[in-house]
Each structure stands twice: as structure tokens, then as C-alpha cells.
Amino acid sequence: MDSDDENMEEVIEGPLDEDDQPHGFCTITYSSSDRFEGHFVHGEKNGRGKFYFFDGSILEGYYVDDALQAQGVYTYEDGGVLHGTYLEGELNGPAREYDAEGRLIFKGQYKDNTRHGVCWLYYPVDSRDWSLNRNTISLDEDVVLDVPEPYNNVKRYSASLGHKANHSFTPNCIYDPFVHPRFGPIKCIRTLRAVESDEELVVAYGYDHSPLGKSGPEVPEWYKQELQAFEG
């Protein structure tokens, strides 16, 4: 983004008012090498505008009284994009972030330019140790939902609990897709039959049993042991 030093105007290209302030569509290049292109009213940014920062990143949106307001788009130097809500030039409100390939990697809220409250982060989980995936649940073939610490504790988070269901090869429940009113698509569980009041709700995790060499299928060790006992 822009440099830590205050921008000092170096070159103004465009119409000026009677006080030699930019007025109308202008381009201003600062000593930091940042550049702004957009509409001005008597020296203040007002209307559509775009900042080109020295590191190659770009910020564009609608300015009111010299501050970015409402929806803005920040493009990182690597091609990633953040769609956010701005108030007086700072991120405040809903935001979504995408990587350079267009994959969603963040969905949540910002407060004073900082991620705030319950947010969704999107990152690879297939290659990490199984012990880190105790609270993950597959949404579809491409997306895995993860409930990280400390929200794996139901005292901290209980808005959805499909990720807490244990596995069984004789399940009394199945996973079903569901649209949460706040968090969007999730996985819920649905009973397959009538259950007793003290009966645990369990599902079949559906791991792939195809062998991948001497170590067998790519599943947790506890699952291998239960599979062997079940096939017995």
C-alpha cells in the first residue's frame, strides 16, 4: 500500500481552481511515487478515484470529502483482491478477499482496518497433519470448513455443530447441506431413524478406502484401526 511518510504532492496534471487546487479530473503523482487519478472538488477527492501505490497495489472506489467511502476494491501487488466496505477511508464492515487465482480466502468483518469478530478463512488443509483436522468438515469436493481454536470449544462457538459428530460404520445420521442464516452454506446432520434420548448421534465420515501403497488408505490411524475391526 502507500508509504508510511505523508504524501507530498509533486506533480498535478489537470484543471485547477482559483486557488491553484485540483478541481475536476486530475492526476497527482506524489514524492513517494504513489499516484492518484480521480475527481477533485477544490482540492479534495470527490467522486470515483484510483490510487496506484509504489509497490504495485491499487485501491479504487468512491471518495467523499477526501475520504474513501462505501465499497472499495484493493488489489494486491500479487494479484489478490480485497472487496471491502470503507468509512472515512478505513475498512469498516463486510469484506471478501480472493487470491491471485480468484479463490475466496477470507470472508468476514473489518473494524478500523483490522479483521474483527467471527470470520471465515480459506486455506489448504489436505497436506497438513490429521491432528489439525479434528474440527474440519467437507462442504463439497473443493471446500473444507474448519473451526479452529479456540472456537472448537462449544462454549465459544455453537452456531453449527456438524463438525462435532463422531464417526461410526453403523451411523444413525447422515450429513445434509444447509444454508445458515449468518454463515451461508454449512453441513448439518439428519437422523436416519428414531433415536433414543441418550443415544449419540454419529455419521459415517466417508473416507476413501482405496489403498495408496504399503501404508494403506490416506486416513487417520484411528480410522484404519476401526476399519480393520469393522471388516474383521
Secondary structure as a PSIPRED ss2 file (coil, helix, strand):
# PSIPRED VFORMAT (PSIPRED V4.0)

   1 M C   1.000  0.000  0.000
   2 D C   1.000  0.000  0.000
   3 S C   1.000  0.000  0.000
   4 D C   1.000  0.000  0.000
   5 D C   1.000  0.000  0.000
   6 E C   1.000  0.000  0.000
   7 N C   1.000  0.000  0.000
   8 M C   1.000  0.000  0.000
   9 E E   0.000  0.000  1.000
  10 E E   0.000  0.000  1.000
  11 V E   0.000  0.000  1.000
  12 I E   0.000  0.000  1.000
  13 E E   0.000  0.000  1.000
  14 G C   1.000  0.000  0.000
  15 P C   1.000  0.000  0.000
  16 L E   0.000  0.000  1.000
  17 D C   1.000  0.000  0.000
  18 E C   1.000  0.000  0.000
  19 D C   1.000  0.000  0.000
  20 D C   1.000  0.000  0.000
  21 Q C   1.000  0.000  0.000
  22 P E   0.000  0.000  1.000
  23 H C   1.000  0.000  0.000
  24 G E   0.000  0.000  1.000
  25 F E   0.000  0.000  1.000
  26 C E   0.000  0.000  1.000
  27 T E   0.000  0.000  1.000
  28 I E   0.000  0.000  1.000
  29 T E   0.000  0.000  1.000
  30 Y E   0.000  0.000  1.000
  31 S C   1.000  0.000  0.000
  32 S C   1.000  0.000  0.000
  33 S C   1.000  0.000  0.000
  34 D C   1.000  0.000  0.000
  35 R E   0.000  0.000  1.000
  36 F E   0.000  0.000  1.000
  37 E E   0.000  0.000  1.000
  38 G E   0.000  0.000  1.000
  39 H E   0.000  0.000  1.000
  40 F E   0.000  0.000  1.000
  41 V E   0.000  0.000  1.000
  42 H C   1.000  0.000  0.000
  43 G C   1.000  0.000  0.000
  44 E E   0.000  0.000  1.000
  45 K E   0.000  0.000  1.000
  46 N E   0.000  0.000  1.000
  47 G E   0.000  0.000  1.000
  48 R E   0.000  0.000  1.000
  49 G E   0.000  0.000  1.000
  50 K E   0.000  0.000  1.000
  51 F E   0.000  0.000  1.000
  52 Y E   0.000  0.000  1.000
  53 F C   1.000  0.000  0.000
  54 F C   1.000  0.000  0.000
  55 D C   1.000  0.000  0.000
  56 G C   1.000  0.000  0.000
  57 S C   1.000  0.000  0.000
  58 I E   0.000  0.000  1.000
  59 L E   0.000  0.000  1.000
  60 E E   0.000  0.000  1.000
  61 G E   0.000  0.000  1.000
  62 Y E   0.000  0.000  1.000
  63 Y E   0.000  0.000  1.000
  64 V E   0.000  0.000  1.000
  65 D C   1.000  0.000  0.000
  66 D C   1.000  0.000  0.000
  67 A E   0.000  0.000  1.000
  68 L E   0.000  0.000  1.000
  69 Q E   0.000  0.000  1.000
  70 A E   0.000  0.000  1.000
  71 Q E   0.000  0.000  1.000
  72 G E   0.000  0.000  1.000
  73 V E   0.000  0.000  1.000
  74 Y E   0.000  0.000  1.000
  75 T E   0.000  0.000  1.000
  76 Y C   1.000  0.000  0.000
  77 E C   1.000  0.000  0.000
  78 D C   1.000  0.000  0.000
  79 G C   1.000  0.000  0.000
  80 G C   1.000  0.000  0.000
  81 V E   0.000  0.000  1.000
  82 L E   0.000  0.000  1.000
  83 H E   0.000  0.000  1.000
  84 G E   0.000  0.000  1.000
  85 T E   0.000  0.000  1.000
  86 Y E   0.000  0.000  1.000
  87 L E   0.000  0.000  1.000
  88 E C   1.000  0.000  0.000
  89 G C   1.000  0.000  0.000
  90 E E   0.000  0.000  1.000
  91 L E   0.000  0.000  1.000
  92 N E   0.000  0.000  1.000
  93 G E   0.000  0.000  1.000
  94 P E   0.000  0.000  1.000
  95 A E   0.000  0.000  1.000
  96 R E   0.000  0.000  1.000
  97 E E   0.000  0.000  1.000
  98 Y E   0.000  0.000  1.000
  99 D C   1.000  0.000  0.000
 100 A C   1.000  0.000  0.000
 101 E C   1.000  0.000  0.000
 102 G C   1.000  0.000  0.000
 103 R C   1.000  0.000  0.000
 104 L E   0.000  0.000  1.000
 105 I E   0.000  0.000  1.000
 106 F E   0.000  0.000  1.000
 107 K E   0.000  0.000  1.000
 108 G E   0.000  0.000  1.000
 109 Q E   0.000  0.000  1.000
 110 Y E   0.000  0.000  1.000
 111 K E   0.000  0.000  1.000
 112 D C   1.000  0.000  0.000
 113 N C   1.000  0.000  0.000
 114 T E   0.000  0.000  1.000
 115 R E   0.000  0.000  1.000
 116 H E   0.000  0.000  1.000
 117 G E   0.000  0.000  1.000
 118 V E   0.000  0.000  1.000
 119 C E   0.000  0.000  1.000
 120 W E   0.000  0.000  1.000
 121 L E   0.000  0.000  1.000
 122 Y C   1.000  0.000  0.000
 123 Y C   1.000  0.000  0.000
 124 P C   1.000  0.000  0.000
 125 V C   1.000  0.000  0.000
 126 D C   1.000  0.000  0.000
 127 S C   1.000  0.000  0.000
 128 R C   1.000  0.000  0.000
 129 D C   1.000  0.000  0.000
 130 W H   0.000  1.000  0.000
 131 S H   0.000  1.000  0.000
 132 L H   0.000  1.000  0.000
 133 N H   0.000  1.000  0.000
 134 R C   1.000  0.000  0.000
 135 N C   1.000  0.000  0.000
 136 T E   0.000  0.000  1.000
 137 I E   0.000  0.000  1.000
 138 S E   0.000  0.000  1.000
 139 L C   1.000  0.000  0.000
 140 D C   1.000  0.000  0.000
 141 E C   1.000  0.000  0.000
 142 D C   1.000  0.000  0.000
 143 V C   1.000  0.000  0.000
 144 V E   0.000  0.000  1.000
 145 L E   0.000  0.000  1.000
 146 D E   0.000  0.000  1.000
 147 V C   1.000  0.000  0.000
 148 P C   1.000  0.000  0.000
 149 E C   1.000  0.000  0.000
 150 P C   1.000  0.000  0.000
 151 Y C   1.000  0.000  0.000
 152 N C   1.000  0.000  0.000
 153 N C   1.000  0.000  0.000
 154 V C   1.000  0.000  0.000
 155 K C   1.000  0.000  0.000
 156 R C   1.000  0.000  0.000
 157 Y C   1.000  0.000  0.000
 158 S C   1.000  0.000  0.000
 159 A C   1.000  0.000  0.000
 160 S C   1.000  0.000  0.000
 161 L C   1.000  0.000  0.000
 162 G H   0.000  1.000  0.000
 163 H H   0.000  1.000  0.000
 164 K H   0.000  1.000  0.000
 165 A C   1.000  0.000  0.000
 166 N E   0.000  0.000  1.000
 167 H E   0.000  0.000  1.000
 168 S C   1.000  0.000  0.000
 169 F C   1.000  0.000  0.000
 170 T C   1.000  0.000  0.000
 171 P C   1.000  0.000  0.000
 172 N C   1.000  0.000  0.000
 173 C E   0.000  0.000  1.000
 174 I E   0.000  0.000  1.000
 175 Y E   0.000  0.000  1.000
 176 D E   0.000  0.000  1.000
 177 P E   0.000  0.000  1.000
 178 F E   0.000  0.000  1.000
 179 V E   0.000  0.000  1.000
 180 H E   0.000  0.000  1.000
 181 P C   1.000  0.000  0.000
 182 R C   1.000  0.000  0.000
 183 F C   1.000  0.000  0.000
 184 G E   0.000  0.000  1.000
 185 P E   0.000  0.000  1.000
 186 I E   0.000  0.000  1.000
 187 K E   0.000  0.000  1.000
 188 C E   0.000  0.000  1.000
 189 I E   0.000  0.000  1.000
 190 R E   0.000  0.000  1.000
 191 T E   0.000  0.000  1.000
 192 L C   1.000  0.000  0.000
 193 R C   1.000  0.000  0.000
 194 A C   1.000  0.000  0.000
 195 V C   1.000  0.000  0.000
 196 E C   1.000  0.000  0.000
 197 S C   1.000  0.000  0.000
 198 D C   1.000  0.000  0.000
 199 E C   1.000  0.000  0.000
 200 E C   1.000  0.000  0.000
 201 L C   1.000  0.000  0.000
 202 V E   0.000  0.000  1.000
 203 V E   0.000  0.000  1.000
 204 A C   1.000  0.000  0.000
 205 Y C   1.000  0.000  0.000
 206 G C   1.000  0.000  0.000
 207 Y C   1.000  0.000  0.000
 208 D C   1.000  0.000  0.000
 209 H C   1.000  0.000  0.000
 210 S C   1.000  0.000  0.000
 211 P C   1.000  0.000  0.000
 212 L C   1.000  0.000  0.000
 213 G C   1.000  0.000  0.000
 214 K C   1.000  0.000  0.000
 215 S C   1.000  0.000  0.000
 216 G C   1.000  0.000  0.000
 217 P C   1.000  0.000  0.000
 218 E C   1.000  0.000  0.000
 219 V C   1.000  0.000  0.000
 220 P C   1.000  0.000  0.000
 221 E H   0.000  1.000  0.000
 222 W H   0.000  1.000  0.000
 223 Y H   0.000  1.000  0.000
 224 K H   0.000  1.000  0.000
 225 Q H   0.000  1.000  0.000
 226 E H   0.000  1.000  0.000
 227 L H   0.000  1.000  0.000
 228 Q H   0.000  1.000  0.000
 229 A H   0.000  1.000  0.000
 230 F H   0.000  1.000  0.000
 231 E H   0.000  1.000  0.000
 232 G C   1.000  0.000  0.000
